[in-house]
Amino acid sequence: MYPILIHMRWLDIHTYGVLVAAGFLIGIAVATHRARREGLPPENITDLGVWLVAAGMVGGKLFHIIFFWNEFIAAWRAEGLRSLREGFVFYGGLVVAALTAVIYLRAKRLPVAKVLDLLAPCVALGHALGRLGCFFTGCCYGKACLLPWAVTFPPPHAMAGIPVHPTELYEVIGNVALFLGLSAFAKHKRFNGQIWWLYVLGYSLLRFVVEFFRGDYDVHYFGIFTISQVIAAIMIVVSLAVLTYLHSGARAKAKTLR
């Protein structure tokens, strides 16, 4: 654990915050570069990135309040406003940021599906850095295990001294793989929206599997599944349905043009 990157008498700079900010900035920079290459106005992508940062934080906190109310209240009573620095649900940030992107792109009359395809790999890259921040903070930790790659957190961590799955690093690796895979496949996409929904599908599958190794949940549905797995399962079904629909539409259009 290394939760404080820089400690000063009057200010602590948290590692998690720095890495999350770095993830957003790098993601926006990569998206802006790709926008130029694809003939999209880079200044609009940069502006959109600022909106997505705010929307992602608001959505992540909102979902945390909704789905982890007791945990939120306990932290609020203990730390007050300082508690708002922690406790974000990625799916909440993703949903609110995606809706914000759609509204912004429609207002600017930019192709929604094409821009979302451009953003998808960048979201995965930024998320990888965010999960690295989780690892240094010690949140989102895994269950106890005796595997060679298990990690041990120091006190006052809830699992101090006990080897656990490095679930944060599992997601770092998975998100980097998504970034590389989606970036490579983008050159061969068959219809607009394909890369975005492949990202949603890929991340949901990743999250569903990783959740089996998480050790920081008190509530499990049916004694097995976490709330994130329930959301992931819904997103898997939705993304498969949308991909099937878009693929059918693309095939029908191709036949018409023949």
SULMO-V824025 format. One record per pair of residues at least 24 apart in sequence whose ideal C-beta (glycine too) atoms are under 10 Angstrom apart, sorted by sequence separation. I is the first residue (numbers start at 0). J is the second residue. If there is no record, write none. Layout:
I_J, I_J
//
This chain:
24_48, 27_51, 60_84, 62_86, 63_87, 64_88, 66_90, 140_164, 141_165, 142_166, 174_198, 177_201, 203_227, 206_230, 207_231, 23_48, 26_51, 27_52, 60_85, 62_87, 63_88, 66_91, 97_122, 140_165, 141_166, 176_201, 177_202, 203_228, 206_231, 207_232, 23_49, 26_52, 60_86, 61_87, 62_88, 65_91, 96_122, 140_166, 141_167, 205_231, 206_232, 56_83, 59_86, 60_87, 61_88, 62_89, 64_91, 139_166, 140_167, 141_168, 174_201, 177_204, 203_230, 204_231, 207_234, 23_51, 24_52, 59_87, 60_88, 62_90, 63_91, 139_167, 141_169, 173_201, 174_202, 177_205, 203_231, 204_232, 206_234, 207_235, 23_52, 58_87, 59_88, 62_91, 63_92, 93_122, 138_167, 173_202, 176_205, 202_231, 203_232, 206_235, 22_52, 57_87, 58_88, 59_89, 61_91, 62_92, 92_122, 137_167, 203_233, 204_234, 56_87, 58_89, 59_90, 60_91, 61_92, 62_93, 134_165, 136_167, 139_170, 173_204, 174_205, 203_234, 204_235, 20_52, 23_55, 55_87, 58_90, 59_91, 60_92, 62_94, 134_166, 135_167, 170_202, 173_205, 199_231, 202_234, 203_235, 19_52, 23_56, 58_91, 59_92, 61_94, 62_95, 89_122, 93_126, 133_166, 134_167, 172_205, 173_206, 202_235, 203_236, 55_89, 57_91, 58_92, 59_93, 61_95, 92_126, 133_167, 134_168, 200_234, 201_235, 203_237, 204_238, 56_91, 57_92, 58_93, 59_94, 60_95, 132_167, 133_168, 170_205, 173_208, 199_234, 200_235, 203_238, 19_55, 55_91, 56_92, 58_94, 59_95, 130_166, 131_167, 134_170, 169_205, 170_206, 173_209, 199_235, 200_236, 202_238, 203_239, 19_56, 55_92, 58_95, 59_96, 89_126, 92_129, 130_167, 131_168, 133_170, 134_171, 169_206, 200_237, 201_238, 54_92, 55_93, 57_95, 58_96, 129_167, 130_168, 133_171, 196_234, 199_237, 200_238, 54_93, 55_94, 56_95, 57_96, 58_97, 130_169, 131_170, 132_171, 169_208, 170_209, 199_238, 200_239, 19_59, 52_92, 54_94, 55_95, 56_96, 58_98, 89_129, 130_170, 131_171, 169_209, 198_238, 199_239, 51_92, 54_95, 55_96, 58_99, 89_130, 127_168, 129_170, 130_171, 196_237, 197_238, 200_241, 51_93, 53_95, 54_96, 55_97, 57_99, 87_129, 129_171, 130_172, 167_209, 196_238, 199_241, 200_242, 53_96, 54_97, 127_170, 128_171, 130_173, 131_174, 166_209, 169_212, 195_238, 196_239, 199_242, 51_95, 52_96, 54_98, 55_99, 89_133, 126_170, 127_171, 130_174, 166_210, 169_213, 196_240, 51_96, 54_99, 126_171, 127_172, 129_174, 130_175, 164_209, 166_211, 196_241, 197_242, 50_96, 51_97, 53_99, 54_100, 87_133, 127_173, 128_174, 166_212, 167_213, 195_241, 196_242, 126_173, 127_174, 128_175, 164_211, 165_212, 166_213, 195_242, 196_243, 51_99, 54_102, 126_174, 127_175, 164_212, 166_214, 193_241, 196_244, 47_96, 50_99, 51_100, 54_103, 125_174, 126_175, 127_176, 163_212, 164_213, 166_215, 192_241, 193_242, 196_245, 50_100, 89_139, 123_173, 124_174, 127_177, 163_213, 164_214, 192_242, 195_245, 196_246, 85_136, 87_138, 123_174, 124_175, 126_177, 127_178, 163_214, 47_99, 48_100, 50_102, 51_103, 86_138, 122_174, 123_175, 126_178, 163_215, 190_242, 192_244, 193_245, 47_100, 50_103, 85_138, 123_176, 124_177, 125_178, 161_214, 192_245, 193_246, 120_174, 123_177, 124_178, 191_245, 192_246, 122_177, 123_178, 124_179, 190_245, 47_103, 122_178, 123_179, 158_214, 189_245, 190_246, 192_248, 193_249, 46_103, 47_104, 120_177, 121_178, 123_180, 124_181, 157_214, 158_215, 189_246, 190_247, 192_249, 119_177, 120_178, 123_181, 124_182, 157_215, 190_248, 191_249, 119_178, 120_179, 122_181, 123_182, 190_249, 43_103, 44_104, 47_107, 120_180, 121_181, 189_249, 190_250, 43_104, 46_107, 120_181, 121_182, 188_249, 189_250, 47_109, 119_181, 120_182, 190_252, 119_182, 120_183, 190_253, 43_107, 120_184, 189_253, 44_109, 116_181, 120_185, 43_109, 119_185, 146_212, 40_107, 47_114, 51_118, 55_122, 16_84, 19_87, 117_185, 141_209, 144_212, 15_84, 16_85, 40_109, 116_185, 142_211, 15_85, 39_109, 44_114, 48_118, 51_121, 55_125, 59_129, 139_209, 141_211, 142_212, 144_214, 13_84, 39_110, 43_114, 47_118, 51_122, 55_126, 141_212, 142_213, 143_214, 13_85, 15_87, 116_188, 140_212, 141_213, 142_214, 37_110, 44_117, 48_121, 52_125, 119_192, 122_195, 140_213, 141_214, 142_215, 39_113, 44_118, 51_125, 55_129, 116_190, 119_193, 120_194, 139_213, 140_214, 141_215, 142_216, 34_109, 38_113, 39_114, 113_188, 116_191, 119_194, 120_195, 123_198, 139_214, 140_215, 37_113, 115_191, 116_192, 118_194, 119_195, 122_198, 126_202, 139_215, 37_114, 44_121, 48_125, 114_191, 115_192, 116_193, 117_194, 118_195, 119_196, 120_197, 121_198, 122_199, 138_215, 39_117, 112_190, 113_191, 116_194, 117_195, 119_197, 120_198, 123_201, 137_215, 37_116, 112_191, 113_192, 115_194, 116_195, 119_198, 123_202, 130_209, 34_114, 37_117, 111_191, 112_192, 115_195, 116_196, 118_198, 119_199, 122_202, 36_117, 89_170, 110_191, 111_192, 112_193, 113_194, 114_195, 115_196, 116_197, 110_192, 112_194, 113_195, 116_198, 119_201, 123_205, 2_85, 33_116, 34_117, 112_195, 115_198, 119_202, 30_114, 33_117, 34_118, 111_195, 112_196, 115_199, 33_118, 31_117, 30_117, 33_120, 29_117, 30_118, 33_121, 139_227, 29_118, 30_119, 32_121, 30_120, 31_121, 27_118, 29_120, 30_121, 26_118, 29_121, 30_122, 28_121, 26_120, 27_121, 30_124, 26_121, 29_124, 30_125, 100_195, 25_121, 26_122, 28_124, 29_125, 26_123, 23_121, 26_124, 27_125, 97_195, 22_121, 23_122, 25_124, 26_125, 22_122, 25_125, 26_126, 24_125, 26_127, 22_124, 23_125, 25_127, 26_128, 97_199, 22_125, 23_126, 25_128, 26_129, 21_125, 22_126, 24_128, 20_125, 22_127, 23_128, 93_198, 19_125, 22_128, 23_129, 93_199, 18_125, 19_126, 21_128, 22_129, 20_128, 21_129, 22_130, 18_127, 19_128, 20_129, 22_131, 93_202, 18_128, 19_129, 21_131, 22_132, 17_128, 18_129, 19_130, 21_132, 18_130, 19_131, 20_132, 90_202, 18_131, 19_132, 89_202, 90_203, 15_129, 18_132, 19_133, 17_132, 18_133, 15_131, 16_132, 18_134, 90_206, 14_131, 15_132, 18_135, 89_206, 14_132, 15_133, 17_135, 18_136, 13_132, 14_133, 15_134, 14_134, 15_135, 16_136, 14_135, 15_136, 13_135, 14_136, 15_137, 13_136, 15_138, 4_132, 2_132, 4_135, 3_135, 1_134, 2_135, 3_136, 112_245, 0_134, 1_135, 2_136, 0_135, 1_136, 2_137, 0_136, 1_137, 2_138, 90_226, 94_230, 0_137, 90_227, 93_230, 0_138, 88_226, 89_227, 88_227, 91_230, 0_140, 90_230, 94_234, 89_230, 90_231, 93_234, 88_230, 90_233, 90_234, 70_215, 70_217, 37_185, 69_217, 29_178, 33_182, 67_216, 69_218, 0_150, 67_217, 0_151, 67_218, 0_152, 22_174, 26_178, 33_185, 66_218, 0_153, 29_182, 0_154, 0_155, 0_156, 0_159, 66_225, 67_226, 66_226, 65_226, 66_227, 66_229, 62_226, 66_230, 62_227, 62_230
//
